[in-house]
Amino acid sequence: MSSEAAVVTSAGPSLRRTLTLWDLILYGVIVIQPVAPMSAFGALSDRGRGHVVTAILIAMVAMLFTGISYGRMARAYPSAGSAFTYVAQEIHPSIGYVTGWSMVMDYMLNPLICTIWCAQQAHEFAPGIAVWGWKIIFATVFTLLNLRGIKTSARVNAGMAAGMSVVIIVIFVTAIRYILGHPHSDPGFFTRPFYDPRTFTWGGLFGCTSIAVLTYIGFDGISTLSEEAENPRRNILLSTVLTCVVIGILSAAEVYVAQLIWPASEPFPNPDTAYVYAAARTWAPLFGIVGLTLVIANFGSGLGAQIGAARLLFGMGRSNALPKSFFGLVDEKNRVPRNNVIFVGAIALIGSFFLSFGRGIELLNFGALIAFMGVNAAAFLRYFVRANDKKAWNFIPPVIGFFICLGLWGSLSRPAMIVGSIWMAVGILFGIWKTRWFREPLSFEVPAE
């Protein structure tokens, strides 16, 4: 019996195509968050020895090519947009399963790293409560709110994005005033964030870039709006690429001014909240303003990530890829996968005591980069290998995207590679057992990323 994957999709009435290109770009920016690189700035600076701007821009190139592949695959599967779907259908169900399992790591680690970061920053505000106490508080609040079925509306998200944009403008204004108010005779001062010959190494740069991919996580969510977009064949692809460009340029500018304000040679009091300290150097009140802004951003991200992970586990349980008696249940009152919400909350809490924020980012990107490689490979097979007309446009983006992602994946730290490989091995062994060496169908539902 040949192996095949059953992709679970929902049937229902068609949606209205009302979203314009700019609506899609705004959605992408909101999902990724305009303050995306600030939380990870300390980890990036430490790994890249100061070359954060260059790493952000290289990661942007990788995501641009991957974004093209996502946009093109969304044309083929407009209502089931996920890396698992693309890979399972275009390459092989077993490879799709491996991709899906890597996404499980991605989803499970997102609420975990948000718990770590929120706890660190909250401790800066209220040091009377230990960091471990704040971890318990945030993990518990995430879980309780998600058990109640609370959802964040698009208007709230847009409002948060507007508020973050105001804070970013204030940061740029105070940063420029600070930088110009402290003249430097060193001719390399303004170019050092891009390249510093005293600290530059290729390994450090690509290691930093492998973490910087986190800045763009979420861009692929635009593909889930294919059924509501005007001219989706054009606008989904274009908006995905333009969102990466907007976030990339904005992120590069944010970390550029931060590195001018706080050189990489000067250690941060707390690497996990490094950007907050850099902003406060330009204007003291920004310590509280930026810190609170990032807590709100990470709180919203963690809250959404936990229910996303719970939904993923529910899909796997309902599809019998995981024990259905536990993971496939829905609370009758609030209509949420209660067991899964509690399970993810427990993992986030326990993991926050064993992982640092930087290590958590690397592990998250371990899974994300595997998914990105899978999508590029699927796009290459569908639009070039199987196409009658072999066009360079169908060859270059997925191939470049695949190999850049492969290089970044290989640049992750050794501990991240070891832990990630163990996770993947466990998942593969489970899949082999569940499907008798993938001879039986395995239904593996993955929510849109």
Sine and cosine of phi, psi and omega as CSV:
sin_phi,cos_phi,sin_psi,cos_psi,sin_omega,cos_omega
0.00,0.00,0.80,-0.60,-0.01,-1.00
-0.97,0.26,0.51,-0.86,-0.02,-1.00
-0.98,0.18,0.61,-0.79,0.06,-1.00
-0.51,-0.86,0.40,-0.92,0.01,-1.00
-0.92,-0.40,0.68,-0.74,0.08,-1.00
-0.99,-0.13,0.88,-0.47,0.01,-1.00
-1.00,-0.06,0.86,-0.52,-0.07,-1.00
-1.00,0.03,0.87,-0.50,0.06,-1.00
-0.77,-0.64,0.35,-0.94,-0.04,-1.00
-0.99,-0.17,0.65,-0.76,0.03,-1.00
-1.00,-0.09,0.51,-0.86,0.00,-1.00
0.14,-0.99,-0.01,-1.00,0.00,-1.00
-0.92,0.39,0.44,-0.90,-0.01,-1.00
-0.95,0.30,0.39,-0.92,-0.04,-1.00
-0.99,-0.13,0.38,-0.93,-0.01,-1.00
-0.98,0.21,0.70,-0.71,0.01,-1.00
-1.00,0.02,1.00,-0.03,-0.07,-1.00
-0.85,-0.53,-0.17,0.99,-0.09,-1.00
-1.00,0.10,0.84,-0.53,0.03,-1.00
-0.99,0.10,0.06,-1.00,0.03,-1.00
-0.85,0.52,-0.70,0.72,-0.03,-1.00
-0.93,0.36,-0.54,0.84,0.10,-1.00
-0.87,0.49,-0.67,0.74,-0.01,-1.00
-0.92,0.38,-0.65,0.76,0.03,-1.00
-0.90,0.43,-0.69,0.72,0.03,-1.00
-0.87,0.49,-0.67,0.74,0.03,-1.00
-0.86,0.50,-0.71,0.70,-0.01,-1.00
-0.88,0.47,-0.67,0.74,0.01,-1.00
-0.91,0.42,-0.63,0.77,0.01,-1.00
-0.91,0.42,-0.70,0.72,-0.02,-1.00
-0.89,0.45,-0.71,0.70,-0.03,-1.00
-0.95,0.30,-0.56,0.83,-0.04,-1.00
0.99,0.10,0.78,-0.63,-0.02,-1.00
-0.94,0.34,-0.15,0.99,0.05,-1.00
-0.96,-0.27,0.37,0.93,-0.15,-0.99
-0.77,0.64,-0.71,0.71,-0.10,-0.99
-0.99,0.14,-0.15,0.99,-0.13,-0.99
-0.93,0.37,-0.66,0.75,-0.03,-1.00
-0.91,0.42,-0.57,0.82,-0.07,-1.00
-1.00,-0.09,0.08,1.00,-0.12,-0.99
-0.84,0.54,-0.70,0.72,-0.03,-1.00
-0.89,0.45,-0.71,0.71,0.02,-1.00
-0.90,0.43,-0.62,0.78,0.02,-1.00
-0.91,0.41,-0.72,0.69,-0.03,-1.00
-0.89,0.45,-0.64,0.77,0.00,-1.00
-0.92,0.39,-0.69,0.72,-0.05,-1.00
-0.95,0.30,-0.62,0.78,-0.05,-1.00
-1.00,-0.05,0.02,1.00,-0.01,-1.00
0.80,0.60,0.66,0.75,0.12,-0.99
0.98,-0.21,-0.17,0.99,-0.09,-1.00
-1.00,-0.02,0.78,0.62,-0.08,-1.00
-0.95,0.31,-0.65,0.76,-0.03,-1.00
-0.87,0.50,-0.75,0.66,0.00,-1.00
-0.88,0.48,-0.65,0.76,0.00,-1.00
-0.90,0.44,-0.66,0.75,0.03,-1.00
-0.87,0.49,-0.66,0.75,-0.04,-1.00
-0.95,0.32,-0.63,0.78,0.06,-1.00
-0.90,0.43,-0.67,0.74,0.05,-1.00
-0.88,0.48,-0.56,0.83,0.03,-1.00
-0.89,0.46,-0.66,0.75,0.02,-1.00
-0.88,0.48,-0.71,0.71,0.01,-1.00
-0.87,0.49,-0.68,0.73,-0.02,-1.00
-0.95,0.30,-0.47,0.88,0.06,-1.00
-0.89,0.45,-0.75,0.66,0.01,-1.00
-0.92,0.40,-0.63,0.78,0.05,-1.00
-0.92,0.39,-0.60,0.80,0.04,-1.00
-0.88,0.47,-0.59,0.80,0.07,-1.00
-0.88,0.47,-0.68,0.73,0.01,-1.00
-0.90,0.43,-0.68,0.73,0.05,-1.00
-0.87,0.49,-0.72,0.70,-0.02,-1.00
-0.88,0.47,-0.62,0.78,-0.01,-1.00
-0.96,0.29,-0.62,0.79,0.03,-1.00
-0.94,0.35,-0.45,0.89,0.05,-1.00
-0.91,0.42,-0.43,0.91,0.08,-1.00
-0.92,0.39,-0.64,0.77,-0.06,-1.00
-0.97,0.24,-0.55,0.83,-0.04,-1.00
-0.76,-0.65,0.94,0.33,-0.13,-0.99
-0.93,0.37,-0.36,0.93,-0.07,-1.00
-0.94,-0.35,0.04,1.00,-0.01,-1.00
-0.66,-0.75,0.83,0.56,-0.12,-0.99
-0.97,0.24,0.99,-0.13,0.11,-0.99
-0.43,-0.90,0.44,-0.90,0.01,-1.00
-0.86,0.51,-0.63,0.77,0.01,-1.00
-0.85,0.52,-0.73,0.68,-0.01,-1.00
-0.85,0.52,-0.76,0.66,-0.05,-1.00
-0.87,0.49,-0.74,0.68,-0.07,-1.00
-0.95,0.32,-0.67,0.74,-0.02,-1.00
-0.89,0.46,-0.64,0.77,-0.05,-1.00
-0.99,0.16,-0.57,0.82,-0.10,-0.99
-1.00,-0.08,-0.48,0.88,-0.05,-1.00
-0.94,-0.34,-0.96,0.27,0.02,-1.00
-0.20,-0.98,0.60,-0.80,0.00,-1.00
-0.83,0.56,-0.58,0.81,-0.01,-1.00
-0.92,0.39,-0.62,0.78,0.06,-1.00
-0.94,0.34,-0.58,0.81,0.08,-1.00
-0.88,0.47,-0.64,0.77,0.03,-1.00
-0.89,0.46,-0.68,0.73,0.03,-1.00
-0.87,0.48,-0.68,0.74,0.05,-1.00
-0.88,0.47,-0.71,0.71,0.01,-1.00
-0.88,0.47,-0.64,0.77,0.00,-1.00
-0.92,0.40,-0.59,0.81,0.06,-1.00
-0.91,0.42,-0.54,0.84,0.03,-1.00
-0.94,0.34,-0.49,0.87,0.07,-1.00
-0.86,0.50,-0.70,0.72,0.05,-1.00
-0.86,0.51,-0.71,0.71,0.01,-1.00
-0.82,0.57,-0.79,0.61,-0.06,-1.00
-0.92,0.40,-0.63,0.78,-0.06,-1.00
-0.95,0.32,-0.54,0.84,-0.07,-1.00
-0.99,0.15,-0.39,0.92,-0.04,-1.00
-0.86,0.50,-0.80,0.60,0.05,-1.00
-0.90,0.43,-0.46,0.89,0.00,-1.00
-0.92,0.40,-0.75,0.66,-0.03,-1.00
-0.94,0.34,-0.49,0.87,0.08,-1.00
-0.92,0.39,-0.61,0.79,0.07,-1.00
-0.88,0.47,-0.70,0.71,0.00,-1.00
-0.88,0.47,-0.74,0.67,-0.09,-1.00
-0.93,0.37,-0.71,0.70,0.00,-1.00
-0.87,0.50,-0.63,0.78,0.00,-1.00
-0.91,0.41,-0.67,0.75,0.01,-1.00
-0.89,0.46,-0.72,0.69,-0.05,-1.00
-0.95,0.32,-0.61,0.79,0.03,-1.00
-0.89,0.46,-0.57,0.82,0.04,-1.00
-0.91,0.41,-0.54,0.84,0.07,-1.00
-0.90,0.43,-0.61,0.79,0.02,-1.00
-0.97,0.26,-0.65,0.76,-0.07,-1.00
-0.74,-0.67,0.98,0.20,-0.06,-1.00
-0.93,0.38,-0.16,0.99,0.04,-1.00
-0.91,0.43,-0.41,0.91,0.08,-1.00
-0.98,-0.21,0.80,-0.59,-0.02,-1.00
-0.90,0.44,0.36,-0.93,0.01,-1.00
-0.85,0.53,-0.66,0.75,-0.01,-1.00
-0.89,0.45,-0.53,0.85,0.06,-1.00
-0.92,0.39,-0.66,0.75,0.04,-1.00
-0.92,0.40,-0.57,0.82,0.05,-1.00
-0.87,0.49,-0.69,0.72,0.03,-1.00
-0.90,0.44,-0.67,0.75,-0.02,-1.00
-0.89,0.46,-0.77,0.64,-0.07,-1.00
-0.93,0.38,-0.69,0.72,0.02,-1.00
-0.88,0.48,-0.61,0.80,0.02,-1.00
-0.94,0.35,-0.68,0.73,0.00,-1.00
-0.90,0.43,-0.71,0.71,0.06,-1.00
-0.81,0.59,-0.73,0.68,-0.08,-1.00
-0.92,0.38,-0.71,0.70,-0.04,-1.00
-0.91,0.42,-0.66,0.75,0.01,-1.00
-0.91,0.41,-0.66,0.75,0.01,-1.00
-0.94,0.33,-0.49,0.87,0.07,-1.00
-0.92,0.39,-0.43,0.90,0.02,-1.00
-1.00,0.10,-0.08,1.00,0.04,-1.00
0.97,0.23,0.40,0.92,-0.03,-1.00
-0.94,0.34,0.70,-0.71,0.02,-1.00
-0.84,-0.55,0.57,-0.82,0.06,-1.00
-1.00,-0.07,0.83,-0.56,-0.06,-1.00
-0.98,0.21,0.27,-0.96,0.02,-1.00
-0.89,0.45,-0.56,0.83,0.01,-1.00
-0.92,0.40,-0.64,0.77,0.05,-1.00
-0.90,0.44,-0.68,0.73,0.03,-1.00
-0.87,0.49,-0.69,0.72,0.01,-1.00
-0.90,0.43,-0.64,0.77,0.05,-1.00
-0.89,0.45,-0.66,0.75,0.05,-1.00
-0.89,0.46,-0.67,0.75,0.01,-1.00
-0.89,0.45,-0.64,0.77,0.03,-1.00
-0.90,0.43,-0.69,0.72,0.03,-1.00
-0.89,0.46,-0.66,0.75,0.04,-1.00
-0.90,0.44,-0.60,0.80,0.00,-1.00
-0.90,0.44,-0.63,0.77,0.04,-1.00
-0.89,0.46,-0.70,0.72,0.02,-1.00
-0.89,0.46,-0.66,0.75,0.02,-1.00
-0.88,0.48,-0.67,0.74,0.03,-1.00
-0.88,0.48,-0.69,0.72,0.03,-1.00
-0.88,0.48,-0.66,0.75,0.02,-1.00
-0.87,0.49,-0.71,0.70,0.00,-1.00
-0.89,0.45,-0.67,0.74,-0.01,-1.00
-0.89,0.46,-0.76,0.66,-0.02,-1.00
-0.93,0.36,-0.54,0.84,0.01,-1.00
-0.92,0.39,-0.72,0.69,0.01,-1.00
-0.88,0.48,-0.68,0.73,0.02,-1.00
-0.88,0.47,-0.66,0.75,-0.01,-1.00
-0.92,0.40,-0.73,0.68,-0.05,-1.00
-0.90,0.44,-0.70,0.71,0.00,-1.00
-0.95,0.32,-0.42,0.91,0.03,-1.00
-0.99,0.15,-0.11,0.99,0.04,-1.00
-0.80,-0.60,0.97,0.25,-0.06,-1.00
-0.88,0.48,0.53,-0.85,-0.03,-1.00
-0.79,-0.62,0.72,-0.70,0.01,-1.00
-1.00,0.08,-0.26,0.97,-0.01,-1.00
-0.92,0.39,0.89,-0.46,-0.04,-1.00
-0.91,0.41,-0.37,0.93,-0.02,-1.00
-1.00,-0.05,0.13,0.99,-0.08,-1.00
-0.86,0.51,-0.71,0.70,-0.10,-1.00
-0.99,0.15,-0.25,0.97,0.02,-1.00
-0.98,-0.20,-0.19,0.98,-0.06,-1.00
-0.88,0.48,-0.56,0.83,0.06,-1.00
-0.88,0.48,-0.41,0.91,0.06,-1.00
-1.00,0.08,-0.66,0.75,-0.05,-1.00
-0.42,-0.91,0.84,-0.54,0.05,-1.00
-0.84,-0.55,0.96,-0.29,-0.08,-1.00
-0.88,0.48,-0.35,0.94,-0.03,-1.00
-0.97,0.26,-0.44,0.90,-0.09,-1.00
-0.84,-0.54,-0.08,1.00,-0.12,-0.99
-0.95,0.32,0.72,-0.69,0.22,-0.97
-0.61,-0.79,0.55,-0.83,0.02,-1.00
-0.90,0.44,-0.63,0.78,0.02,-1.00
-0.89,0.46,-0.67,0.74,0.03,-1.00
-0.91,0.42,-0.65,0.76,-0.01,-1.00
-0.90,0.44,-0.75,0.66,-0.04,-1.00
-0.96,0.29,-0.49,0.87,0.12,-0.99
-0.90,0.43,-0.65,0.76,0.06,-1.00
-0.91,0.41,-0.66,0.76,-0.01,-1.00
-0.90,0.43,-0.58,0.81,0.01,-1.00
-0.90,0.44,-0.46,0.89,0.08,-1.00
-0.99,0.10,-0.57,0.82,-0.05,-1.00
-0.89,0.46,-0.32,0.95,0.06,-1.00
-0.83,0.56,-0.48,0.88,0.01,-1.00
-0.82,0.57,-0.52,0.86,-0.01,-1.00
-0.83,0.56,-0.49,0.87,-0.12,-0.99
-0.96,-0.27,-0.02,1.00,-0.03,-1.00
-0.86,0.51,0.81,-0.59,-0.02,-1.00
0.90,-0.44,-0.24,0.97,-0.02,-1.00
-0.87,0.50,-0.52,0.85,-0.05,-1.00
-0.94,0.33,-0.20,0.98,0.02,-1.00
-0.90,0.43,-0.34,0.94,0.03,-1.00
-0.87,0.50,-0.53,0.85,-0.04,-1.00
-0.89,0.45,-0.33,0.94,-0.01,-1.00
-0.97,0.25,-0.17,0.98,-0.04,-1.00
-0.99,-0.15,0.29,0.96,-0.07,-1.00
-0.84,0.54,-0.60,0.80,-0.06,-1.00
-0.98,0.21,-0.17,0.99,-0.03,-1.00
-0.91,-0.42,0.05,1.00,-0.08,-1.00
-0.99,-0.11,0.61,-0.79,0.15,-0.99
-0.95,0.33,0.72,-0.70,0.01,-1.00
0.73,0.69,0.88,0.48,-0.10,-1.00
-0.87,0.49,-0.50,0.86,-0.03,-1.00
-0.88,0.47,-0.48,0.88,0.02,-1.00
-0.99,-0.13,-0.74,0.67,-0.22,-0.98
-0.98,0.22,-0.50,0.87,0.02,-1.00
-0.91,0.42,-0.73,0.69,0.02,-1.00
-0.90,0.44,-0.75,0.66,-0.07,-1.00
-0.90,0.43,-0.68,0.73,-0.03,-1.00
-0.93,0.37,-0.57,0.82,0.04,-1.00
-0.89,0.46,-0.72,0.70,0.00,-1.00
-0.92,0.40,-0.72,0.69,-0.03,-1.00
-0.91,0.41,-0.56,0.83,0.06,-1.00
-0.89,0.46,-0.68,0.73,0.05,-1.00
-0.87,0.49,-0.65,0.76,0.00,-1.00
-0.91,0.41,-0.73,0.68,-0.01,-1.00
-0.88,0.48,-0.76,0.65,0.00,-1.00
-0.90,0.43,-0.63,0.78,-0.02,-1.00
-0.90,0.44,-0.74,0.67,-0.01,-1.00
-0.91,0.40,-0.70,0.72,0.01,-1.00
-0.89,0.46,-0.70,0.71,-0.01,-1.00
-0.90,0.43,-0.67,0.74,0.02,-1.00
-0.88,0.48,-0.65,0.76,0.02,-1.00
-0.91,0.42,-0.65,0.76,-0.01,-1.00
-0.89,0.46,-0.72,0.69,-0.04,-1.00
-0.98,0.21,-0.42,0.91,0.04,-1.00
-0.89,0.46,-0.77,0.64,-0.01,-1.00
-0.92,0.40,-0.55,0.83,0.01,-1.00
-0.91,0.42,-0.62,0.79,-0.01,-1.00
-0.96,0.27,-0.47,0.88,0.10,-0.99
-0.94,0.34,-0.60,0.80,-0.02,-1.00
-0.96,0.29,-0.66,0.75,-0.07,-1.00
-0.79,-0.61,1.00,-0.06,-0.05,-1.00
-0.85,0.53,0.48,-0.88,-0.04,-1.00
-0.91,0.43,-0.40,0.92,0.00,-1.00
-0.95,0.32,-0.26,0.97,-0.02,-1.00
-0.98,-0.19,0.89,-0.45,-0.05,-1.00
-0.92,0.39,0.50,-0.86,0.05,-1.00
-1.00,0.05,0.54,-0.84,0.09,-1.00
-0.84,0.55,-0.60,0.80,0.05,-1.00
-0.57,-0.82,0.95,-0.32,-0.05,-1.00
-0.85,0.53,-0.52,0.85,-0.04,-1.00
-0.92,0.38,-0.42,0.91,0.00,-1.00
-0.86,-0.50,0.57,0.82,-0.12,-0.99
-0.87,0.50,-0.67,0.74,-0.08,-1.00
-0.90,0.43,-0.56,0.83,0.01,-1.00
-0.88,0.47,-0.67,0.75,0.02,-1.00
-0.92,0.39,-0.64,0.77,0.02,-1.00
-0.90,0.44,-0.69,0.72,0.01,-1.00
-0.90,0.44,-0.64,0.77,-0.03,-1.00
-0.92,0.39,-0.40,0.92,0.03,-1.00
-0.92,0.40,-0.47,0.88,0.01,-1.00
-0.99,0.13,-0.51,0.86,-0.01,-1.00
-0.30,-0.95,0.91,-0.41,-0.16,-0.99
-0.79,0.61,-0.66,0.75,-0.01,-1.00
-0.87,0.50,-0.32,0.95,-0.01,-1.00
-0.92,0.38,-0.32,0.95,0.05,-1.00
-0.85,0.53,-0.73,0.69,0.01,-1.00
-0.97,0.24,-0.64,0.77,-0.06,-1.00
-0.91,0.41,-0.78,0.62,-0.02,-1.00
-0.93,0.37,-0.65,0.76,0.02,-1.00
-0.86,0.51,-0.71,0.71,0.01,-1.00
-0.92,0.39,-0.64,0.77,0.02,-1.00
-0.86,0.51,-0.70,0.72,-0.02,-1.00
-0.95,0.30,-0.53,0.85,0.09,-1.00
-0.89,0.45,-0.71,0.71,0.02,-1.00
-0.89,0.46,-0.69,0.72,-0.01,-1.00
-0.89,0.46,-0.73,0.69,-0.01,-1.00
-0.95,0.31,-0.51,0.86,0.05,-1.00
-0.90,0.44,-0.74,0.68,0.03,-1.00
-0.89,0.45,-0.64,0.77,0.01,-1.00
-0.91,0.41,-0.70,0.72,0.00,-1.00
-0.90,0.43,-0.64,0.77,0.00,-1.00
-0.89,0.45,-0.73,0.69,0.01,-1.00
-0.93,0.36,-0.59,0.80,-0.02,-1.00
-0.91,0.41,-0.59,0.81,-0.02,-1.00
-0.92,0.39,-0.69,0.73,0.01,-1.00
-0.95,0.33,-0.50,0.87,0.08,-1.00
-0.91,0.42,-0.69,0.72,0.04,-1.00
-0.91,0.42,-0.63,0.77,0.02,-1.00
-0.91,0.42,-0.62,0.79,0.03,-1.00
-0.92,0.38,-0.63,0.78,0.06,-1.00
-0.87,0.50,-0.74,0.68,0.01,-1.00
-0.90,0.43,-0.57,0.82,0.04,-1.00
-0.90,0.43,-0.69,0.72,0.03,-1.00
-0.88,0.48,-0.63,0.77,0.02,-1.00
-0.93,0.36,-0.63,0.78,0.03,-1.00
-0.93,0.37,-0.69,0.72,0.01,-1.00
-0.89,0.45,-0.54,0.84,0.00,-1.00
-1.00,0.08,0.00,1.00,0.02,-1.00
0.94,0.34,0.36,0.93,0.13,-0.99
-0.99,0.16,-0.37,0.93,0.15,-0.99
-0.79,-0.61,0.28,-0.96,-0.01,-1.00
-0.80,0.60,0.91,-0.42,-0.10,-0.99
-0.92,0.39,-0.51,0.86,-0.06,-1.00
-0.90,0.44,-0.38,0.92,0.02,-1.00
-0.95,-0.32,-0.79,0.61,-0.12,-0.99
-0.99,0.12,-0.28,0.96,-0.08,-1.00
-0.99,-0.14,0.24,0.97,-0.04,-1.00
-0.99,-0.11,0.51,-0.86,0.05,-1.00
-0.82,-0.58,0.71,-0.71,0.05,-1.00
-0.91,0.41,0.81,-0.58,-0.10,-1.00
-0.91,0.42,-0.53,0.85,-0.09,-1.00
-0.98,0.21,-0.81,0.58,-0.09,-1.00
-0.99,-0.16,-0.06,1.00,0.05,-1.00
0.83,0.55,0.71,0.70,0.10,-1.00
-0.81,-0.59,0.47,-0.88,0.06,-1.00
-0.96,0.28,0.99,0.14,-0.17,-0.98
-0.83,0.56,-0.75,0.66,-0.02,-1.00
-0.84,0.54,-0.64,0.77,-0.05,-1.00
-0.95,0.32,-0.63,0.77,0.05,-1.00
-0.87,0.50,-0.72,0.70,0.02,-1.00
-0.91,0.42,-0.66,0.75,0.00,-1.00
-0.88,0.48,-0.74,0.67,0.00,-1.00
-0.91,0.42,-0.64,0.77,0.05,-1.00
-0.88,0.48,-0.64,0.77,0.02,-1.00
-0.92,0.40,-0.66,0.75,0.03,-1.00
-0.89,0.45,-0.68,0.74,0.00,-1.00
-0.89,0.46,-0.68,0.73,-0.02,-1.00
-0.92,0.39,-0.78,0.63,-0.03,-1.00
-0.90,0.44,-0.71,0.71,-0.02,-1.00
-0.90,0.45,-0.51,0.86,-0.02,-1.00
-0.91,0.42,-0.33,0.94,0.03,-1.00
-1.00,0.05,-0.20,0.98,-0.07,-1.00
-0.90,-0.43,-0.32,0.95,-0.03,-1.00
-0.92,-0.38,0.57,-0.82,0.19,-0.98
-1.00,0.08,0.26,-0.97,0.02,-1.00
-0.87,0.50,-0.70,0.71,-0.02,-1.00
-0.89,0.45,-0.67,0.74,0.01,-1.00
-0.92,0.39,-0.61,0.80,0.03,-1.00
-0.89,0.46,-0.63,0.78,0.04,-1.00
-0.88,0.48,-0.71,0.70,-0.03,-1.00
-0.89,0.46,-0.66,0.75,0.02,-1.00
-0.91,0.41,-0.63,0.77,0.04,-1.00
-0.88,0.47,-0.70,0.72,0.00,-1.00
-0.94,0.34,-0.42,0.91,0.10,-1.00
-0.82,0.57,-0.75,0.67,0.00,-1.00
-0.96,0.29,-0.65,0.76,-0.04,-1.00
-0.90,0.44,-0.68,0.74,-0.03,-1.00
-0.92,0.39,-0.55,0.83,0.09,-1.00
-0.89,0.46,-0.70,0.72,0.03,-1.00
-0.89,0.46,-0.66,0.75,0.01,-1.00
-0.90,0.44,-0.66,0.75,0.06,-1.00
-0.88,0.47,-0.64,0.77,0.01,-1.00
-0.89,0.46,-0.67,0.75,0.00,-1.00
-0.92,0.40,-0.67,0.74,0.04,-1.00
-0.89,0.46,-0.66,0.75,0.02,-1.00
-0.91,0.42,-0.65,0.76,0.01,-1.00
-0.90,0.44,-0.67,0.74,0.02,-1.00
-0.91,0.42,-0.60,0.80,0.03,-1.00
-0.89,0.45,-0.70,0.71,-0.02,-1.00
-0.92,0.38,-0.69,0.72,-0.09,-1.00
-0.95,0.31,-0.70,0.71,-0.17,-0.98
-0.99,-0.16,-0.17,0.99,0.06,-1.00
-0.85,-0.52,-0.84,0.54,-0.08,-1.00
-0.88,0.48,-0.72,0.70,-0.07,-1.00
-1.00,-0.02,-0.06,1.00,-0.02,-1.00
-0.99,0.15,0.57,-0.82,0.04,-1.00
-0.95,0.32,-0.59,0.81,-0.02,-1.00
-0.98,-0.21,0.94,-0.33,-0.05,-1.00
-0.99,0.15,1.00,-0.07,-0.02,-1.00
-0.99,-0.15,0.56,-0.83,0.02,-1.00
-0.89,0.46,-0.56,0.83,0.00,-1.00
-0.88,0.48,-0.50,0.87,0.02,-1.00
-1.00,0.06,-0.18,0.98,-0.03,-1.00
-0.98,-0.19,-0.75,0.66,-0.18,-0.98
-0.91,0.40,-0.80,0.60,-0.08,-1.00
-0.86,0.51,-0.76,0.65,-0.03,-1.00
-0.92,0.39,-0.56,0.83,0.00,-1.00
-0.93,0.36,-0.73,0.68,0.02,-1.00
-0.90,0.44,-0.70,0.72,0.02,-1.00
-0.86,0.51,-0.67,0.74,-0.01,-1.00
-0.89,0.46,-0.75,0.66,-0.11,-0.99
-0.96,0.26,-0.51,0.86,0.10,-1.00
-0.92,0.40,-0.70,0.71,0.04,-1.00
-0.89,0.46,-0.61,0.79,0.04,-1.00
-0.89,0.45,-0.68,0.73,0.03,-1.00
-0.90,0.44,-0.65,0.76,0.03,-1.00
-0.92,0.38,-0.65,0.76,0.03,-1.00
-0.87,0.49,-0.67,0.74,0.02,-1.00
-0.94,0.33,-0.26,0.97,0.00,-1.00
-1.00,-0.01,-0.03,1.00,0.06,-1.00
-0.90,0.44,0.41,-0.91,-0.06,-1.00
-0.90,0.44,0.37,-0.93,-0.02,-1.00
-0.87,0.50,-0.71,0.70,0.04,-1.00
-0.86,0.51,-0.63,0.77,0.02,-1.00
-0.91,0.42,-0.64,0.77,0.01,-1.00
-0.91,0.40,-0.62,0.78,-0.02,-1.00
-0.92,0.40,-0.78,0.63,-0.02,-1.00
-0.90,0.44,-0.68,0.74,0.01,-1.00
-0.90,0.45,-0.64,0.77,0.01,-1.00
-0.91,0.40,-0.61,0.79,0.06,-1.00
-0.89,0.46,-0.69,0.72,0.03,-1.00
-0.85,0.52,-0.73,0.69,-0.03,-1.00
-0.91,0.41,-0.63,0.77,0.00,-1.00
-0.89,0.45,-0.67,0.74,0.04,-1.00
-0.88,0.48,-0.70,0.72,0.00,-1.00
-0.90,0.43,-0.66,0.75,0.00,-1.00
-0.91,0.41,-0.68,0.73,0.03,-1.00
-0.88,0.47,-0.63,0.77,0.04,-1.00
-0.90,0.44,-0.68,0.73,0.01,-1.00
-0.90,0.45,-0.64,0.77,0.04,-1.00
-0.88,0.47,-0.71,0.70,0.01,-1.00
-0.91,0.41,-0.66,0.75,-0.08,-1.00
-0.93,0.38,-0.55,0.83,-0.11,-0.99
-0.93,-0.36,0.14,0.99,-0.04,-1.00
0.80,0.60,0.89,0.46,-0.04,-1.00
0.88,0.47,0.63,0.78,0.07,-1.00
0.87,0.49,0.46,0.89,0.09,-1.00
-1.00,0.06,-0.30,0.95,0.01,-1.00
-0.94,-0.33,0.48,-0.88,0.00,-1.00
-0.89,0.46,0.59,-0.81,0.07,-1.00
-0.77,-0.64,0.92,-0.40,0.03,-1.00
-1.00,0.05,0.85,-0.53,-0.14,-0.99
-0.70,-0.71,1.00,-0.04,-0.05,-1.00
-0.99,0.12,0.77,-0.64,0.03,-1.00
-0.82,-0.57,0.79,-0.62,0.03,-1.00
-0.94,0.35,0.38,-0.93,0.00,-1.00
-0.85,0.52,0.64,-0.76,-0.13,-0.99
-0.97,0.24,0.00,0.00,0.00,0.00
